Amino acid sequence: MGLRVLLIEDDETIAEPLTEGLGHFGLTVDHVATGTDGLRGPYNDVVLLDLGLPDMDGIDVCRGIRQVSDVPIVILSARGEEADRVLGLELGADDYLAKPFSVRELVARVRAVTRRTQRTQQTFPEPTGTSSTSGASGASGTSGTSAAAGTPEPLPYVPAPGPPHDPGPLVVDRRTRQVWVGDSPVPLTPKEFDLLALLSEDPGAVYSRQQILDRVWDPHYDGPTKTLDVHVAALRRKLGHPAWIRTLRGVGFRLAVHTGPNAPQVASP
């Protein structure tokens, strides 16, 4: 096939045999173990993305990649519930494969998504005699459309931003139900505020998924637990960086506490 794959998977017991197995089918695999490294790219021909990453939710990684690239994304996850599959696909993933799976099935799905991409590129070829990049297209992270020829402009690779340089403290004021990052107010929904307020009660402490659902939703809540992941993803986005809220696979979430000279701090008046 001659395809190069970016595998974003933190579990070495999965990544190592998967890399070897894909190699037997002619795929070259570049492996990273965190969402941050995955967002930096390059994304290669196909991205294979695990959702349970140590530094951020894979859903956020999928969203981040899709904002700057139309590379095919295949989600690989132990979360096989319908809500997870629907959310991943709605955020731009091209396919979703629940663990466990066979390497042969994965290769078949990779071939399918790359064939679809190639057909799209053939349907909308680059106009001859024009440059493959455009100075105007660099103004945003999404692909544009040539008004003259009606063909999509090529999407440049834009590396994902690193951690915020000095965002200032995160302030959660329970009395007024207001939140700031530095001098910037952060508008939140009631549930988003309640979730952040809970995590800020003891910054750095891990709250299990059940603890959060019991305290932020209801002790008898019996809806889809995916709603918690959706709210965490929204909070990370609104706070300006996914590193504020850390995921501990199989356990829960915690509010990050840093000690570096420019590290974000948490205050709660």
ABEGO torsion letter per residue (X at the ends): XGBBBBBBBABAAAAAAAAAAAAAAGBBBBBBABAAAAAAOBAEABBBBBABBAABBAAAAAAAAAAABABBBBBBBABABAAAAAAAAAAGBABBBBOBBBAAAAAAAAAAAAAAAAAAAAABBBBBGBBABBAAAAABABBBBBAAAGBBBBBBBBBBBBBBABAEBBBBBAAAGBBBBEABBBBBBAAAAAAAAAAAABBGBBBBAAAAAAAABBAABABBAAAAAAAAAAAAAAAGBAAABBBBBGAEBBBBBBABAABBBBBBX
